Amino acid sequence: MKKLLLAFLEDEQGQTSTEYILLVAVVALIVFKFKDKAVTQLGTLTDNIFTKANDMANQIGTP
């Protein structure tokens, strides 16, 4: 019985799927935790980019 238990504990087959599930769960928790901050930061970044592009376009079009 002891040999059977040790063989079961040493068997690494199937652990990769468990590890992938845990990794996905951790990433999902991080995304949900920082979602609002990321949306705010990305919105600010895109607003700044479009504002600067619009300013550059206006400068080019001005004689």
Secondary structure, DSSP 8 states (H G I E B T S, - for coil): -HHHHHHHHH--TTHHHHHHHHHHHHHHHHHHHHHHHHHHHHHHHHHHHHHHHHHHHHHHH--
